[in-house]
């Protein structure tokens, strides 16, 4: 009996060669539509599916393979006497190989201004149905959804006349992953609820990592196909060692901070917290400020900048041990300098921010936490000066800088700044006064005349007292404590100007 292979693909890469080899191995090729025409045009003998079904393609091609003559051939057990008897009774012949890939739904919805009708018409129905039928019956049927598997299947067919059960199981599992992902893209595109009753997400393997947070932990990096362009997942690495798990975490943290700024900015991150943030008229000046903010912690850190790295900045970066530099681009001269360091990772990311994720997702044991990203900025805040004294122009600049940075610092968080740079960062402390003391100690004498930003309100006036002792002259915080007036009174006592924003920036 002639063996049969059903081929119907949207992505035709490698399919002609694959079909020719199957014919050479004695397979009859069944096909439809554009695939059939392409094979026929290249002198590959093809049997049209409608010759098998005895029913024409209808509804503009929406119905072609949804027929017992096809699915009976896919789902019938080859060694089950009852199945074989029923197939013989109805003239159904088995199909040993199914090679199908699907309508380009994701590519379609990725186009700008895609219409609803275009999206709907690119939802494949027959393809996933054939794939699932064949994958369910993988005990007997070889099913291929990925052109990268053509060679493996041909090698086994040429060597043994059949594929192994191990290969068929792997291919079947890949099919169910593929169709599940395909359905998730469709459901997410059609879903209008912010938090639906079930959440389906698909991530594709970007790279296997050498290890995870620690060397004894295995890890991999997955990217969201329709995710934010402004992310490590879509970065282009142009030099250096492979990224590690911790590199990716730190790089992501640096990116989230640097995108807060329109003027030239440089951000240094260590262990997912900023150790230095600087702004300036030029990128070199911004980096100088970030370095000055904490010249110790920057060692072995990650740098993100929002301007092309030029020669002057590259020269300074090259004199520090850094894990990663992330930028929109590097000048050729800057690259010549930085690539002399063999291991430093240089990444470029499109800072246009064409697309941003609508939700943040964090895994917890047994589940996911999902929320909107914290994009609440100074321009969104309900700014109120609650003390007797208004901030000076320079204090306003420092307050805005501190407010932009503090929301990216682990809670409890205190950030001390002047108008151009961070001076002290207190991160991840169990109480706010502890965070403030760390920030003041780091800032030292520079805290005099500086601004303080807090991610949440002051439950007591003690933080204001510590700030006054350190020389702080301006404070920005959410407000909202039942003891706000105590803090306001204390600030007035020391001549500190204090601004309420009406919103907190917890980061756990």
C-alpha positions as CSV (number, residue, x, y, z in Angstrom):
1,X,0.0,0.0,0.0
2,X,1.3,3.5,-0.9
3,X,2.1,5.6,2.1
4,X,0.6,9.0,2.2
5,X,1.8,12.4,3.5
6,X,-0.4,15.4,3.9
7,X,1.4,18.7,3.3
8,X,-0.2,22.1,3.8
9,X,2.0,24.9,4.9
10,X,1.9,28.7,5.1
11,X,5.6,29.0,5.6
12,X,7.1,27.1,2.7
13,X,10.8,27.3,3.7
14,X,12.3,23.9,2.8
15,X,9.1,22.3,1.9
16,X,9.9,21.6,-1.7
17,X,13.0,19.7,-0.9
18,X,11.2,17.8,1.9
19,X,8.3,16.8,-0.5
20,X,10.7,15.6,-3.2
21,X,12.5,13.4,-0.7
22,X,9.2,11.9,0.5
23,X,8.2,11.2,-3.1
24,X,11.5,9.5,-3.6
25,X,10.8,7.3,-0.6
26,X,7.5,6.2,-2.1
27,X,5.0,8.6,-0.5
28,X,1.9,10.0,-2.2
29,X,1.6,13.7,-1.4
30,X,-1.8,15.1,-0.5
31,X,-2.1,18.9,-0.5
32,X,-4.3,22.0,-0.8
33,X,-4.3,25.5,-2.1
34,X,-1.0,27.4,-2.4
35,X,1.1,24.5,-1.2
36,X,-0.4,22.2,-3.9
37,X,0.2,24.8,-6.6
38,X,3.8,25.4,-5.5
39,X,4.6,21.7,-5.6
40,X,2.9,21.2,-8.9
41,X,4.7,24.1,-10.4
42,X,7.9,22.4,-9.4
43,X,7.0,19.0,-10.9
44,X,6.1,17.2,-7.7
45,X,3.2,14.8,-8.1
46,X,0.4,15.9,-5.8
47,X,-3.1,14.6,-5.1
48,X,-5.6,17.3,-4.2
49,X,-7.3,16.9,-0.9
50,X,-10.7,17.4,-2.6
51,X,-10.0,14.3,-4.7
52,X,-9.7,12.3,-1.4
53,X,-12.7,13.9,0.3
54,X,-14.9,14.0,-2.9
55,X,-16.0,17.4,-1.7
56,X,-14.8,20.7,-3.0
57,X,-13.1,23.5,-1.0
58,X,-15.9,25.8,0.1
59,X,-16.5,29.1,1.8
60,X,-13.5,30.9,0.3
61,X,-11.2,28.0,1.5
62,X,-12.5,28.1,5.1
63,X,-13.5,24.4,4.7
64,X,-11.0,22.1,2.9
65,X,-9.7,19.4,5.2
66,X,-12.5,19.2,7.8
67,X,-13.7,15.8,6.5
68,X,-13.9,12.2,7.8
69,X,-11.8,11.1,4.8
70,X,-8.9,13.2,6.1
71,X,-9.4,12.9,9.9
72,X,-10.3,9.2,9.7
73,X,-7.0,8.7,8.0
74,X,-5.2,10.7,10.8
75,X,-7.0,9.3,13.8
76,X,-7.4,5.6,12.9
77,X,-5.2,3.2,14.8
78,X,-3.2,1.2,12.4
79,X,-3.2,-2.0,14.5
80,X,-6.8,-1.8,15.8
81,X,-9.0,-4.3,13.9
82,X,-12.2,-2.4,14.6
83,X,-10.7,0.9,13.4
84,X,-9.3,-0.8,10.2
85,X,-12.7,-2.4,9.5
86,X,-14.5,0.9,9.8
87,X,-11.9,2.7,7.6
88,X,-12.2,-0.1,5.0
89,X,-16.0,0.2,5.1
90,X,-15.8,3.9,4.3
91,X,-12.9,3.8,1.9
92,X,-10.6,5.8,4.3
93,X,-6.9,5.3,3.8
94,X,-4.4,6.1,6.6
95,X,-2.1,9.1,6.5
96,X,1.3,8.4,7.9
97,X,2.9,11.9,7.8
98,X,1.3,15.3,8.4
99,X,3.4,18.4,7.7
100,X,1.4,21.5,8.5
101,X,2.1,25.1,9.7
102,X,-0.5,27.7,10.3
103,X,-1.9,30.9,8.9
104,X,0.3,33.8,10.0
105,X,-2.0,35.1,12.7
106,X,0.8,36.7,14.8
107,X,2.4,38.3,11.8
108,X,-0.9,39.7,10.8
109,X,-1.8,41.3,14.2
110,X,1.8,42.7,14.4
111,X,1.1,44.9,11.4
112,X,0.2,48.5,12.1
113,X,-3.5,49.3,11.9
114,X,-4.5,45.7,11.3
115,X,-8.3,45.4,10.9
116,X,-10.5,43.1,12.9
117,X,-11.6,41.3,9.8
118,X,-8.0,40.7,8.7
119,X,-7.2,39.2,12.1
120,X,-10.2,37.0,12.0
121,X,-9.5,35.7,8.5
122,X,-6.0,34.7,9.6
123,X,-7.3,32.4,12.4
124,X,-6.5,28.9,11.1
125,X,-9.1,26.2,11.8
126,X,-8.3,23.2,9.6
127,X,-4.5,23.4,10.3
128,X,-4.7,23.1,14.0
129,X,-7.3,20.4,13.7
130,X,-5.2,18.3,11.5
131,X,-2.1,18.9,13.7
132,X,-4.0,17.9,16.9
133,X,-5.5,14.8,15.2
134,X,-2.1,13.6,14.0
135,X,-0.4,14.5,17.3
136,X,-3.0,12.5,19.3
137,X,-2.4,9.5,17.0
138,X,1.4,9.9,17.2
139,X,1.7,6.2,18.0
140,X,1.3,5.7,14.3
141,X,1.5,9.2,12.7
142,X,4.5,11.5,12.3
143,X,3.4,15.1,12.6
144,X,5.7,18.1,11.7
145,X,5.0,21.7,12.5
146,X,8.5,23.1,12.4
147,X,10.7,23.1,9.3
148,X,13.8,22.5,11.5
149,X,12.5,18.9,12.0
150,X,12.4,18.0,8.3
151,X,16.0,16.7,8.3
152,X,15.5,14.5,11.4
153,X,12.3,12.9,9.9
154,X,14.0,12.3,6.5
155,X,17.1,10.8,8.1
156,X,15.0,8.3,10.1
157,X,12.8,7.4,7.1
158,X,15.8,6.9,4.9
159,X,17.6,4.8,7.5
160,X,14.8,2.7,8.9
161,X,11.8,3.2,6.6
162,X,9.9,4.8,9.6
163,X,10.4,7.3,12.4
164,X,11.0,6.1,15.9
165,X,8.3,6.4,18.6
166,X,10.6,8.6,20.6
167,X,10.8,11.1,17.7
168,X,7.0,10.9,17.1
169,X,6.4,11.7,20.8
170,X,8.7,14.7,20.7
171,X,7.1,16.0,17.5
172,X,3.6,15.5,19.0
173,X,4.5,17.4,22.1
174,X,5.9,20.2,20.0
175,X,2.6,20.3,18.1
176,X,0.6,20.7,21.2
177,X,2.9,23.5,22.4
178,X,2.6,25.2,19.1
179,X,-1.2,25.0,18.9
180,X,-1.6,26.1,22.5
181,X,0.6,29.1,21.8
182,X,-1.3,29.9,18.6
183,X,-4.6,29.8,20.5
184,X,-3.1,32.0,23.2
185,X,-2.2,34.7,20.7
186,X,-5.7,34.6,19.3
187,X,-7.4,34.6,22.7
188,X,-5.3,37.5,24.0
189,X,-5.9,39.5,20.8
190,X,-9.7,39.0,21.1
191,X,-9.9,39.5,24.9
192,X,-11.1,42.9,26.1
193,X,-11.3,42.2,29.8
194,X,-8.4,43.5,31.8
195,X,-8.2,40.4,34.0
196,X,-10.2,37.5,32.4
197,X,-11.2,34.3,34.2
198,X,-8.2,32.6,32.8
199,X,-4.9,34.0,31.6
200,X,-2.9,32.4,28.7
201,X,0.6,33.6,27.8
202,X,3.2,32.4,25.4
203,X,6.9,32.9,25.7
204,X,9.5,31.6,23.2
205,X,12.9,30.3,24.2
206,X,15.5,33.0,23.5
207,X,18.5,31.3,25.0
208,X,19.5,28.7,27.6
209,X,21.6,30.2,30.4
210,X,24.7,28.8,31.9
211,X,23.0,28.8,35.3
212,X,20.4,30.8,37.2
213,X,20.7,33.1,40.2
214,X,23.3,30.7,41.6
215,X,25.5,28.1,39.8
216,X,23.5,25.2,41.2
217,X,20.3,26.5,39.6
218,X,19.4,25.7,35.9
219,X,17.8,28.6,34.0
220,X,16.7,29.8,30.6
221,X,15.5,33.1,29.1
222,X,12.2,33.3,27.3
223,X,10.9,36.2,25.3
224,X,7.3,37.4,24.7
225,X,6.9,37.5,20.9
226,X,4.5,40.4,21.0
227,X,6.2,41.9,24.0
228,X,7.8,45.3,24.6
229,X,10.5,46.2,22.1
230,X,12.1,48.3,24.8
231,X,13.4,45.3,26.7
232,X,16.3,42.9,27.2
233,X,14.3,40.3,25.4
234,X,14.6,42.3,22.2
235,X,18.1,43.7,22.8
236,X,20.8,43.2,20.2
237,X,24.1,42.0,21.8
238,X,27.0,43.3,19.7
239,X,29.9,42.2,21.9
240,X,30.9,40.2,25.0
241,X,30.0,37.1,26.9
242,X,26.6,35.5,27.0
243,X,24.2,37.2,29.4
244,X,23.6,35.6,32.7
245,X,20.4,35.3,34.7
246,X,21.5,38.1,37.1
247,X,22.7,40.2,34.1
248,X,19.2,40.1,32.7
249,X,17.6,41.0,36.0
250,X,19.9,43.9,36.5
251,X,19.8,45.1,32.9
252,X,16.0,45.2,33.1
253,X,16.1,47.2,36.3
254,X,18.5,49.7,34.6
255,X,16.3,50.1,31.6
256,X,13.2,50.8,33.6
257,X,15.0,53.7,35.3
258,X,16.8,55.2,32.4
259,X,13.5,55.4,30.4
260,X,12.2,57.9,33.0
261,X,14.5,60.6,31.5
262,X,14.3,62.7,28.4
263,X,17.5,64.7,28.9
264,X,20.9,62.7,28.7
265,X,21.0,60.2,31.5
266,X,23.1,57.4,32.8
267,X,22.0,54.8,35.3
268,X,24.3,52.4,37.2
269,X,22.6,49.3,38.8
270,X,23.8,46.7,41.2
271,X,21.6,43.9,42.4
272,X,18.5,45.4,40.8
273,X,18.9,48.7,42.7
274,X,20.4,51.9,41.3
275,X,23.7,52.8,42.9
276,X,24.1,56.0,40.8
277,X,21.8,58.0,38.5
278,X,23.1,61.1,36.7
279,X,21.8,63.6,34.2
280,X,23.5,66.4,32.2
281,X,23.7,68.4,29.1
282,X,25.8,65.6,27.5
283,X,26.0,61.9,28.0
284,X,29.6,62.3,29.3
285,X,28.4,64.7,31.9
286,X,25.5,62.4,32.9
287,X,27.9,59.5,33.3
288,X,30.3,61.6,35.4
289,X,27.4,62.3,37.8
290,X,26.3,58.6,37.9
291,X,29.9,57.6,38.7
292,X,30.4,60.3,41.3
293,X,27.1,59.1,43.0
294,X,28.8,55.9,44.1
295,X,32.2,55.2,42.6
296,X,32.5,52.0,44.8
297,X,29.3,50.2,44.0
298,X,29.5,50.8,40.3
299,X,32.3,48.3,40.1
300,X,31.0,45.2,38.4
301,X,27.7,47.0,37.7
302,X,25.4,47.5,34.8
303,X,25.2,50.8,32.9
304,X,22.2,52.0,30.9
305,X,22.3,55.3,29.0
306,X,19.7,57.0,26.8
307,X,22.0,58.5,24.2
308,X,24.5,57.0,21.7
309,X,27.8,56.2,23.5
310,X,30.4,58.6,22.1
311,X,34.2,58.5,22.4
312,X,34.5,60.7,25.5
313,X,32.0,58.5,27.4
314,X,33.5,55.3,26.1
315,X,36.9,56.3,27.3
316,X,35.6,56.7,30.9
317,X,33.5,53.5,30.7
318,X,36.5,51.5,29.6
319,X,38.4,52.3,32.8
320,X,35.8,50.6,35.0
321,X,35.0,47.0,35.4
322,X,31.4,46.7,34.1
323,X,29.3,43.7,33.3
324,X,27.0,45.4,30.7
325,X,26.5,48.7,28.9
326,X,23.1,49.2,27.3
327,X,22.5,52.1,24.9
328,X,20.5,53.1,21.8
329,X,23.7,52.8,19.9
330,X,27.5,53.1,20.0
331,X,29.6,55.2,17.7
332,X,32.2,53.3,15.7
333,X,35.0,55.0,17.7
334,X,33.3,54.1,21.0
335,X,33.0,50.5,19.9
336,X,36.7,50.4,19.0
337,X,37.5,51.4,22.5
338,X,35.0,49.2,24.4
339,X,35.5,46.0,22.4
340,X,39.1,45.9,23.5
341,X,37.6,44.4,26.7
342,X,36.8,40.9,25.7
343,X,34.1,40.1,28.2
344,X,32.1,43.3,28.6
345,X,28.6,42.9,27.1
346,X,27.5,45.7,24.8
347,X,23.7,45.8,24.0
348,X,21.6,48.1,21.9
349,X,17.9,48.6,22.3
350,X,15.5,50.8,20.4
351,X,14.7,53.6,22.7
352,X,11.7,54.7,20.6
353,X,9.6,52.5,22.9
354,X,7.3,51.5,20.0
355,X,5.6,48.9,22.2
356,X,5.3,48.4,25.9
357,X,3.8,45.5,27.9
358,X,0.3,46.2,29.3
359,X,0.9,44.0,32.3
360,X,3.7,43.1,34.6
361,X,3.8,39.4,35.5
362,X,5.7,38.0,38.5
363,X,5.8,34.3,39.4
364,X,5.1,33.1,42.9
365,X,5.0,29.5,44.2
366,X,1.9,28.0,42.5
367,X,0.8,31.1,40.6
368,X,1.3,34.5,39.0
369,X,0.8,38.0,40.2
370,X,-0.3,40.3,37.4
371,X,-0.6,44.1,37.5
372,X,-0.4,47.2,35.4
373,X,3.1,48.6,35.2
374,X,3.9,51.6,37.5
375,X,4.0,54.4,34.9
376,X,2.8,57.0,37.2
377,X,5.2,59.9,37.0
378,X,5.7,63.5,38.3
379,X,3.4,64.9,35.6
380,X,0.6,62.6,36.8
381,X,0.9,63.4,40.4
382,X,-1.4,65.7,42.4
383,X,1.4,67.9,43.6
384,X,0.8,69.8,46.8
385,X,3.3,71.9,48.7
386,X,2.1,71.2,52.3
387,X,4.7,73.3,54.2
388,X,5.1,77.0,54.7
389,X,8.1,77.2,52.3
390,X,7.8,76.6,48.6
391,X,10.7,74.7,46.9
392,X,13.2,76.8,45.0
393,X,13.7,76.1,41.2
394,X,16.7,73.9,42.0
395,X,14.9,72.0,44.7
396,X,12.0,71.3,42.3
397,X,14.6,69.8,39.9
398,X,16.0,67.7,42.6
399,X,12.6,66.5,43.8
400,X,11.6,65.5,40.3
401,X,14.8,63.5,39.9
402,X,14.4,61.8,43.3
403,X,10.7,60.9,42.5
404,X,11.7,59.4,39.1
405,X,14.3,57.2,40.8
406,X,12.7,56.2,44.1
407,X,9.9,54.2,42.4
408,X,12.6,51.8,41.0
409,X,14.3,51.2,44.4
410,X,13.2,48.3,46.5
411,X,11.0,49.3,49.4
412,X,11.4,50.7,52.0
413,X,13.1,53.2,49.8
414,X,14.7,56.6,50.4
415,X,16.7,58.5,47.7
416,X,18.7,61.6,48.2
417,X,19.4,63.8,45.2
418,X,20.5,67.2,44.0
419,X,19.3,68.6,40.7
420,X,21.5,66.3,38.6
421,X,22.3,63.1,40.4
422,X,21.6,60.7,43.2
423,X,23.6,61.3,46.3
424,X,22.4,58.4,48.5
425,X,20.1,55.4,48.1
426,X,18.6,53.5,50.9
427,X,16.9,50.3,49.6
428,X,15.0,47.4,50.8
429,X,15.0,48.2,54.5
430,X,12.4,47.0,57.1
431,X,11.7,50.5,58.3
432,X,11.9,53.9,56.6
433,X,14.3,55.5,59.1
434,X,16.7,52.7,58.4
435,X,16.5,53.4,54.7
436,X,17.0,57.1,55.3
437,X,20.1,56.6,57.5
438,X,21.7,54.5,54.8
439,X,21.0,57.1,52.2
440,X,22.3,59.9,54.4
441,X,25.4,58.0,55.3
442,X,26.2,57.5,51.6
443,X,25.4,61.2,50.7
444,X,27.6,62.5,53.6
445,X,28.2,66.2,53.4
446,X,26.4,66.4,50.0
447,X,23.1,65.8,51.8
448,X,23.3,69.4,53.0
449,X,20.9,71.4,50.7
450,X,19.7,68.2,48.9
451,X,16.3,66.7,48.4
452,X,14.8,63.5,49.8
453,X,12.3,61.2,48.0
454,X,10.4,58.5,49.8
455,X,8.4,55.7,48.1
456,X,5.7,55.8,50.7
457,X,4.4,58.1,53.4
458,X,6.0,58.8,56.8
459,X,4.1,57.0,59.6
460,X,6.1,59.1,62.1
461,X,7.9,62.4,62.0
462,X,11.2,60.7,62.8
463,X,12.3,60.5,59.2
464,X,12.0,64.3,58.9
465,X,14.1,64.7,62.0
466,X,16.8,62.5,60.5
467,X,16.6,64.5,57.3
468,X,17.0,67.8,59.1
469,X,20.0,66.5,60.9
470,X,21.6,65.4,57.6
471,X,20.9,68.9,56.1
472,X,18.1,68.0,53.7
473,X,16.1,71.0,52.7
474,X,13.3,69.5,50.5
475,X,11.2,66.3,50.8
476,X,8.8,64.6,48.3
477,X,6.6,61.9,49.6
478,X,3.0,60.5,48.9
479,X,1.4,61.7,52.1
480,X,-1.7,59.9,53.4
481,X,-0.6,59.0,56.9
482,X,-2.9,59.8,59.8
483,X,0.1,61.5,61.3
484,X,0.9,63.7,58.2
485,X,0.5,66.8,60.2
486,X,3.3,65.8,62.6
487,X,5.7,65.5,59.7
488,X,4.5,68.8,58.2
489,X,5.0,70.5,61.5
490,X,8.4,69.0,61.9
491,X,9.4,70.1,58.4
492,X,8.2,73.7,59.1
493,X,10.2,73.6,62.4
494,X,13.4,73.0,60.4
495,X,12.6,75.1,57.4
496,X,12.2,72.1,55.1
497,X,9.9,72.3,52.1
498,X,7.7,69.2,51.7
499,X,5.7,68.1,48.7
500,X,2.9,65.5,48.7
501,X,2.3,63.6,45.5
502,X,-0.8,61.6,46.5
503,X,0.6,58.3,45.2
504,X,3.1,55.8,46.6
505,X,5.7,53.8,44.7
506,X,6.1,50.5,46.6
507,X,8.5,48.1,44.9
508,X,8.8,44.7,46.4
